């Protein structure tokens, strides 16, 4: 049986095809420029050449049809026909405070997503369109919504409430929600395995750093606090988002410039962060390279991003008490030795010691590594995230009738013997090129 997972953005659809019986990824890909001219699919099937095709996708329905054609093609496909698809998992950004776990999609569930879509105006409409489009193309299989916000529903009110008029919270649901929940769930569970502990006995701080970035304090295996807020704008310095700032600043600039609320929203979400600071790029690779070449704006951008990370590390250590590990994950967290090191620089007095050589070696997305020194009181792990696997397992369990909240449910990746086949195969090649890499790999 095959589980298909879909991540529908406003102008893209990412997907994965998973062979449940053999526990193996058969294909991954993305359709870009959905709803715009020049729509194109990039399809990567196991053991086959990459397939790229331009094809009009005026709506998400055509994009999903394009995906299904690609995965069932005789030349570059991975399944014989649609009947082998047992369930479809969908990423949904915002569920408000209505969901504490993934849920089977029903008309009532879709209506709930619509009722809170003003909390996620950039993502939720696309998520809903993707679900509806997939239901039309695959009407006879269960569709499951996996929500970014569900993981964070264990936060206490002292973490999620804002110091604003109470009626704003009661009438308009204005509170901290947090995002990247599926990634935090996966990496928190994997950290427990690497520490040889049960989740309920594990305290970790996780930094999910990509173009969007957030941190999560995990106390006794559950989300206790997180850096993003009612939207993904709050918290860390990101690729194009401001992160934390004085809330009065937008009003000041609007008065000075005459900017509208929509223009300010765009500026804070799409023109700020590293892009705003450097005026050149939101990509950490570009910024790091230009900083090394002497660009002062890029140097400052890195300093600011790492200082913000350091402040959150310190704050969360104070919030949840003695911690077992710090975890880096996502694109930048997994691949930028510079960001990892600078964000923890000077925290040795708190028991965090990075081994510079291990840190440089750890730029792999195919293995879980430990980059702290042997005498570091707090472990520092780099754990490649796997949100698609969480979506896949949630979808299968809901279809199978044995799903529950994560504290009452055991994922396959919570086993010390769990291995990601695709990553293991790629890792063999990496170790051939860099034999020292095997010395920093950590197993459960």
C-alpha positions in Angstrom: 0.0 0.0 0.0 1.1 3.6 -0.8 0.6 6.7 1.2 0.6 10.0 -0.7 1.4 13.2 1.2 0.7 16.7 -0.2 1.9 20.1 1.0 0.0 22.8 -0.9 1.3 26.3 -0.8 -0.3 29.3 -2.5 1.7 28.6 -5.7 3.2 25.2 -5.2 2.5 21.6 -4.3 5.2 19.4 -2.7 4.6 15.7 -2.6 6.0 12.3 -1.4 5.0 8.7 -2.3 5.7 6.3 0.5 5.6 2.5 0.2 4.1 1.5 3.6 4.8 -2.2 3.3 8.5 -1.8 2.6 8.9 1.5 4.6 10.5 3.2 1.7 10.2 6.6 -0.1 9.3 5.8 -3.8 9.2 9.4 -5.1 9.3 13.0 -4.1 8.7 16.2 -6.1 7.2 19.6 -6.5 4.9 21.5 -8.8 5.9 25.1 -9.0 4.1 28.2 -10.3 0.6 26.8 -9.7 -2.0 29.4 -10.8 0.7 31.2 -12.8 2.1 30.9 -16.3 5.0 28.4 -16.7 3.8 25.7 -14.2 6.4 23.0 -14.0 6.7 19.7 -12.1 10.1 18.3 -10.9 9.7 14.6 -10.1 12.4 12.4 -8.5 11.6 8.7 -8.5 13.8 6.1 -6.7 16.3 4.6 -9.2 15.2 6.7 -12.1 16.3 9.9 -13.8 14.8 13.2 -12.6 11.7 14.1 -14.7 10.8 17.7 -15.4 7.7 18.8 -17.4 6.1 22.2 -18.0 2.3 21.9 -18.0 -0.4 24.5 -17.3 -1.8 24.4 -13.7 -4.4 27.2 -13.5 -5.6 25.6 -10.2 -4.4 23.1 -7.6 -6.6 20.5 -9.2 -4.5 20.4 -12.4 -1.3 20.4 -10.2 -2.5 17.3 -8.3 -3.6 15.6 -11.6 -0.1 16.3 -12.9 1.4 14.7 -9.8 -0.8 11.6 -10.1 0.2 11.3 -13.8 3.8 11.5 -12.9 3.8 8.9 -10.1 1.8 6.4 -12.3 3.7 7.0 -15.6 5.0 3.9 -17.3 8.4 5.6 -17.8 9.1 7.5 -14.6 6.3 6.5 -12.3 6.4 4.4 -9.2 2.9 2.9 -8.9 0.8 0.9 -11.4 -2.5 2.6 -10.8 -4.4 4.8 -8.2 -5.9 1.8 -6.4 -2.6 1.2 -4.5 -3.0 4.6 -2.8 -4.5 3.9 0.6 -4.6 7.4 2.1 -3.6 11.0 1.4 -2.0 13.2 4.1 -2.3 17.0 3.7 -0.3 19.6 5.5 -2.5 22.4 7.0 -0.8 25.4 8.5 -3.3 26.7 10.9 -6.0 24.9 12.9 -6.4 27.6 15.5 -7.0 26.0 18.9 -9.5 23.5 17.5 -7.2 20.5 17.0 -4.7 18.8 19.2 -3.8 16.2 16.7 -4.1 15.2 13.0 -7.7 14.6 11.8 -9.6 12.8 9.1 -11.0 15.4 6.7 -14.8 15.8 6.7 -17.0 18.6 5.5 -17.2 19.8 9.1 -13.4 19.8 9.4 -13.0 21.8 6.2 -15.6 24.3 7.5 -13.5 24.7 10.7 -10.4 25.4 8.6 -12.4 28.0 6.8 -13.5 29.6 10.0 -9.9 30.1 11.2 -8.3 30.9 7.8 -8.0 34.6 8.7 -5.4 33.4 11.2 -3.4 32.0 8.3 -4.5 34.0 5.2 -1.4 33.2 3.1 -1.5 29.4 3.7 -4.9 28.1 4.8 -6.8 29.0 1.6 -4.2 27.1 -0.5 -4.3 24.1 2.0 -8.1 24.0 1.7 -7.9 24.2 -2.1 -5.4 21.4 -2.2 -7.5 19.1 -0.1 -10.6 19.8 -2.2 -8.7 19.2 -5.4 -7.2 16.0 -4.2 -10.7 14.7 -3.0 -12.0 15.3 -6.5 -9.2 13.3 -8.1 -9.1 10.6 -5.3 -12.6 10.5 -3.9 -12.5 7.0 -2.5 -9.6 7.2 -0.1 -9.4 8.8 3.3 -7.8 12.3 3.4 -6.1 13.4 6.6 -5.1 16.9 7.7 -1.8 17.2 9.6 -1.7 20.6 11.3 1.4 22.7 12.1 -0.3 24.1 15.2 -1.5 20.9 16.8 1.8 20.0 18.5 1.8 23.3 20.4 -1.6 22.8 22.0 0.2 21.5 25.1 1.6 24.9 25.9 0.3 26.4 29.2 -1.7 29.6 29.1 1.3 31.5 30.5 3.2 30.6 27.3 0.4 31.1 24.7 -1.5 34.1 26.1 -0.6 37.7 25.1 -0.8 40.6 27.6 -3.7 42.2 25.6 -7.3 43.0 26.4 -9.0 39.7 27.4 -11.8 40.2 24.9 -9.3 40.0 22.1 -8.5 36.5 23.1 -12.1 35.5 23.9 -13.7 37.0 20.8 -10.9 36.8 18.2 -8.7 33.9 19.4 -5.7 36.3 19.6 -2.9 34.1 21.2 0.3 32.4 20.4 -0.1 29.3 18.2 3.3 28.3 16.9 4.2 26.5 13.7 6.6 23.9 12.4 4.8 21.5 14.8 5.3 18.4 12.6 9.0 19.0 12.5 9.2 19.6 16.2 7.3 16.3 16.9 9.7 14.3 14.8 12.9 15.8 16.1 11.7 15.7 19.7 10.9 12.0 19.5 14.2 11.3 17.7 16.1 13.3 20.4 14.6 11.1 23.1 15.8 8.0 21.2 19.3 9.4 20.8 19.4 10.2 24.5 18.1 6.7 25.4 15.2 8.3 27.3 11.4 8.1 27.1 9.8 11.3 25.7 8.1 12.0 29.1 11.6 12.2 30.7 13.1 14.4 28.0 13.7 18.2 28.0 15.2 19.6 24.8 15.3 22.9 22.9 14.8 22.6 19.1 15.8 25.2 16.5 14.1 24.7 13.2 16.0 27.1 11.0 15.1 27.4 7.3 13.9 30.5 5.4 11.2 30.5 8.0 12.6 29.7 11.5 11.3 29.0 14.9 12.3 27.4 18.2 10.5 25.2 20.6 11.1 24.4 24.3 10.1 20.8 24.9 9.4 19.9 28.5 8.7 16.3 29.5 8.3 15.4 25.8 5.6 18.1 25.1 5.7 21.6 23.6 6.0 24.2 26.4 6.8 27.4 24.5 7.6 28.4 21.0 9.0 31.6 19.2 6.3 32.1 16.5 3.1 33.6 17.5 -0.4 34.1 16.1 1.3 34.1 12.7 4.8 32.9 11.6 6.1 36.5 11.8 7.2 36.6 15.5 10.4 35.3 16.9 13.7 34.7 15.2 15.4 36.7 12.5 14.3 34.9 9.3 15.0 34.9 5.6 12.4 37.7 4.8 10.5 38.1 8.1 11.3 40.5 10.9 10.9 38.3 13.9 10.6 40.1 17.2 10.4 43.9 17.2 8.7 46.8 18.9 5.0 46.5 17.9 4.8 50.3 17.6 7.5 50.3 14.8 5.1 49.6 11.9 2.8 52.4 13.0 5.7 54.8 13.2 6.8 53.9 9.6 3.3 54.0 8.3 2.9 57.6 9.7 6.2 58.6 8.2 5.7 57.0 4.7 2.0 56.7 4.2 2.2 53.0 3.8 -1.0 51.0 3.9 -1.6 48.1 6.3 -1.3 45.7 3.4 2.0 47.2 2.3 3.4 47.0 5.8 2.3 43.4 6.1 4.2 42.6 2.9 7.2 44.5 4.0 7.4 42.7 7.4 6.8 39.2 5.9 8.6 39.4 2.5 11.1 42.3 2.5 12.6 42.1 6.0 14.8 39.6 7.8 18.1 38.8 6.1 16.9 40.3 2.9 16.0 43.6 4.5 19.3 43.7 6.4 21.6 42.9 3.5 19.5 44.3 0.6 20.9 41.4 -1.4 19.7 38.0 -0.4 17.7 35.9 2.1 19.8 32.8 1.4 22.2 32.0 4.3 24.7 30.6 1.8 24.9 33.9 -0.1 24.9 36.0 3.1 27.7 33.8 4.7 29.8 34.0 1.5 29.4 37.8 1.2 30.2 38.2 4.9 33.4 36.2 4.5 34.3 38.6 1.6 33.9 41.6 3.9 30.3 42.8 3.3 29.5 44.6 6.5 25.7 44.3 6.1 26.0 40.6 5.7 28.3 40.4 8.8 25.7 42.3 10.8 22.9 40.0 9.5 24.6 36.9 10.7 25.5 38.5 14.1 21.8 39.5 14.5 20.4 36.1 13.5 22.8 34.2 15.8 22.3 36.7 18.7 18.5 36.2 18.5 18.9 32.4 18.5 21.2 32.7 21.5 18.7 34.8 23.5 16.0 32.2 22.9 18.3 29.3 23.9 19.0 31.1 27.1 15.4 32.0 27.8 14.1 28.5 27.1 16.8 27.0 29.3 15.6 29.2 32.1 11.9 28.3 31.3 12.1 24.5 31.4 15.0 23.9 33.7 17.9 21.4 33.2 17.9 20.3 29.5 19.2 17.2 28.0 20.0 18.5 24.5 19.9 21.3 21.9 18.7 20.2 18.5 19.3 21.9 15.2 17.1 20.9 12.2 15.7 22.1 8.8 17.8 23.5 5.9 20.0 26.0 7.7 20.1 24.1 10.9 21.2 21.0 9.2 23.8 22.6 6.8 25.2 25.8 8.3 28.1 25.2 10.6 28.6 29.0 10.9 25.1 29.6 12.3 25.1 26.6 14.6 28.4 27.6 16.2 27.8 31.4 16.5 24.4 30.9 18.1 25.9 28.8 20.9 29.2 30.8 21.2 29.8 31.9 24.8 27.3 29.4 26.4 30.0 27.1 27.8 29.3 28.4 31.3 25.8 26.9 30.9 27.3 23.5 29.9 27.1 23.8 26.1 30.4 23.0 24.3 30.6 22.7 20.5 33.4 20.7 18.9 34.5 22.8 15.9 35.7 19.8 13.9 32.5 17.8 14.5 30.4 20.9 13.7 32.0 21.3 10.2 31.6 17.6 9.5 28.0 17.6 10.4 26.7 19.3 7.2 24.7 16.2 6.1 21.0 15.7 5.7 21.5 11.9 5.8 22.5 11.2 9.4 21.8 12.3 12.9 25.1 13.7 14.4 26.4 14.9 17.7 28.5 18.1 17.5 29.1 18.7 21.2 32.4 17.9 22.9 32.6 14.7 24.9 32.6 16.6 28.2 29.7 18.9 27.3 26.9 18.7 29.9 24.3 19.4 27.3 24.4 17.4 24.1 24.0 19.2 20.8 22.5 17.2 18.0 21.9 17.9 14.3 18.8 15.9 13.4 17.5 16.0 9.8 13.7 16.5 10.0 11.2 14.3 8.3 7.8 16.0 8.4 6.6 13.8 5.5 7.1 10.7 7.6 4.9 12.1 10.4 2.2 13.0 7.9 2.5 9.5 6.4 2.2 7.7 9.7 -0.6 9.9 10.9 -2.6 9.2 7.7 -2.1 5.5 8.0 -3.0 5.3 11.7 -6.2 7.4 11.1 -7.1 5.1 8.2 -6.3 2.1 10.4 -8.3 3.4 13.4 -5.4 3.4 16.0 -4.3 7.0 16.0 -4.2 9.2 19.1 -2.4 12.3 20.4 1.4 11.9 20.3 1.7 11.3 24.1 -0.5 8.1 23.6 0.8 7.1 20.2 4.1 5.5 19.2 5.7 6.3 15.9 8.0 3.9 14.0 10.8 6.4 14.3 10.7 6.1 18.1 12.4 2.7 17.8 16.1 2.6 18.4 16.4 0.4 15.3 14.6 2.8 13.0 16.5 3.7 9.8 15.5 5.9 6.8 16.4 3.7 3.9 17.0 6.5 1.4 19.2 8.5 3.8 21.1 5.4 4.7 21.9 4.7 1.1 23.0 8.2 0.5 25.1 8.2 3.7 27.2 5.3 2.4 28.4 7.4 -0.5 29.0 10.4 1.8 31.2 8.3 4.2 33.2 7.1 1.2 34.0 10.7 0.4 34.4 11.8 4.0 35.3 8.8 6.3 35.5 11.0 9.4 31.7 11.6 9.2 31.0 8.1 10.6 32.7 9.2 13.9 30.1 11.8 14.7 27.0 9.8 13.7 24.9 9.0 16.8 22.5 6.0 17.0 19.6 5.2 19.3 
